[in-house]
């Protein structure tokens, strides 16, 4: 399938980064794309269904995603859509995957600190630790080796299927509103004027 899709959503898992034996950098994450709906009867915003995607980035995009995104970040992803049926241990389902061509923070929800990096000459230079790290609290850029917050990840693949981690409505609610017991009245968390 060669369809291109653009999705706004929430990074639902910490990005998982690895470099293959052939030197290709790969970063994958789960993306939750919740919907908000206006309920006319109660005059309140409510959560609608959530679509789940597995997003995979390759090469220099993978290295940049690994250094820039964290669980809970709101992002815009564009890439090639793949829909596959899977079966394992008597269970089956459908996985919806996006091979990312571009990923960035969704500026409708906050600010971002972007910095141009030189293109990687070889795949080996796309490994973790070769690009600057952005501190999500302060926005400062640090050009240093990997630290405890971004350790290198070995290339051993995870033995679980991505669809085993679908998430629940509680997970999405926690991602939408990490510091509040009740969701805001407005879909963007703004007070209605």
C-alpha positions in Angstrom: 0.0 0.0 0.0 1.4 3.4 -1.0 -1.0 5.7 0.7 0.4 8.7 2.6 -1.2 9.6 5.9 -0.8 12.5 8.3 -1.8 11.9 11.9 -1.8 14.1 15.0 -1.5 12.2 18.2 0.3 11.5 21.5 3.5 9.5 21.9 2.1 6.6 24.0 5.4 4.7 24.6 9.0 5.8 25.1 10.6 5.7 21.6 12.6 2.5 21.2 15.8 2.9 19.3 18.2 0.4 17.9 20.9 0.1 15.2 20.8 -3.1 13.1 23.9 -5.2 12.4 24.1 -3.6 9.0 24.2 -0.1 10.7 20.7 1.1 9.9 19.1 3.2 12.7 15.5 2.4 13.6 13.2 4.1 16.1 9.7 2.9 16.8 6.9 4.2 19.0 3.2 3.7 19.6 1.0 6.7 18.7 -2.4 7.3 20.2 -4.7 9.5 18.2 -7.7 10.3 20.4 -10.8 12.2 19.3 -12.7 14.8 21.2 -16.4 15.4 20.7 -18.9 18.0 21.8 -21.9 16.5 23.6 -24.8 18.8 23.0 -27.0 17.3 25.7 -24.5 17.9 28.5 -22.7 20.9 26.8 -19.3 19.3 27.6 -16.4 17.9 25.7 -15.9 14.1 25.9 -13.4 11.6 24.7 -14.3 9.6 21.6 -12.6 6.5 20.2 -8.8 6.4 19.9 -6.9 5.1 16.9 -3.5 3.4 17.6 -0.6 3.4 15.2 2.9 1.9 15.3 5.2 4.5 13.9 8.7 3.6 12.6 11.4 6.0 11.6 14.7 5.0 9.8 18.2 6.4 9.5 18.8 10.0 10.4 15.1 10.6 11.2 15.3 7.7 13.6 18.3 9.2 15.4 16.6 12.6 15.6 13.3 11.1 16.9 15.2 9.2 19.6 16.9 12.4 20.8 13.8 14.7 20.5 10.6 12.8 21.5 9.4 11.4 24.8 6.3 9.6 26.0 3.4 12.1 26.3 4.6 14.5 23.6 2.0 15.7 21.1 3.3 15.2 17.6 2.3 15.3 13.9 3.4 12.3 11.9 3.4 11.9 8.1 4.4 8.8 6.2 3.4 5.7 4.3 0.5 3.7 5.7 0.7 -0.1 6.1 -2.3 -2.2 7.3 -1.4 -5.8 8.0 -3.3 -8.8 9.5 -1.3 -10.8 12.1 -1.8 -14.0 13.9 0.3 -15.5 16.8 -0.5 -18.1 19.4 -4.0 -18.5 18.3 -4.7 -14.8 18.5 -5.0 -12.4 15.6 -5.7 -8.8 14.7 -4.9 -6.0 12.4 -1.9 -3.7 12.9 -1.9 -0.2 11.4 1.7 1.1 10.9 3.2 4.3 9.6 6.7 4.3 8.0 7.5 7.9 8.9 8.8 10.4 6.4 8.5 13.3 8.9 7.7 13.8 12.6 7.5 17.0 14.6 6.0 18.4 17.7 2.4 19.6 17.4 2.7 23.3 18.0 -1.0 23.7 18.7 -0.2 22.3 22.2 3.1 23.9 23.1 6.4 25.3 21.9 9.4 23.5 20.5 13.2 24.2 20.1 14.3 23.1 16.7 17.9 22.9 15.6 19.3 22.1 12.1 21.8 19.2 12.1 24.2 18.2 9.3 23.0 15.2 7.3 24.6 11.9 8.4 27.3 10.9 5.9 27.0 7.2 6.9 24.4 5.1 8.7 27.0 4.5 11.5 26.9 8.2 12.4 23.1 8.0 13.0 23.6 5.9 16.1 22.4 7.3 19.5 24.7 9.8 21.1 26.0 11.5 17.9 23.4 14.2 17.8 22.6 16.9 20.4 20.0 16.2 23.1 17.2 18.6 24.0 16.2 19.0 27.6 12.4 18.9 27.6 12.1 20.9 30.8 14.3 23.8 29.8 14.6 23.6 26.0 18.4 23.6 26.3 20.4 21.8 23.7 23.3 19.6 25.1 25.9 18.2 22.7 27.2 15.3 24.8 27.4 11.5 25.0 24.3 9.4 26.0 23.2 9.8 29.5 20.9 8.0 31.8 17.8 9.6 30.2 18.9 8.4 26.7 21.0 5.3 27.1 22.0 3.3 24.0 19.6 0.4 23.3 20.9 -2.9 22.1 19.7 -4.3 18.8 17.9 -7.2 20.2 14.3 -7.1 19.0 11.4 -7.1 21.4 9.6 -10.5 21.5 6.2 -8.9 21.9 3.9 -7.9 19.1 3.1 -4.1 18.9 -0.6 -4.8 19.1 -0.1 -6.4 22.5 0.3 -2.9 23.9 -2.9 -1.4 22.5 -3.5 0.8 25.6 -6.7 1.6 27.3 -9.0 4.6 27.6 -7.4 5.3 31.0 -3.9 5.3 29.3 -5.1 7.8 26.7 -6.8 9.9 29.4 -3.6 10.0 31.4 -1.6 11.1 28.3 -4.2 13.7 27.5 -4.3 15.2 31.0 -1.4 13.9 33.1 -1.8 16.4 35.9 -5.6 16.5 36.2 -8.2 14.2 37.6 -10.9 15.6 35.2 -10.4 16.5 31.6 -10.6 20.2 30.6 -13.8 21.5 29.3 -12.2 22.6 26.0 -10.4 20.2 23.7 -7.3 22.3 23.8 -7.5 22.7 27.6 -8.4 26.4 27.3 -11.0 28.1 29.4 -14.1 28.9 27.4 -14.6 32.7 27.1 
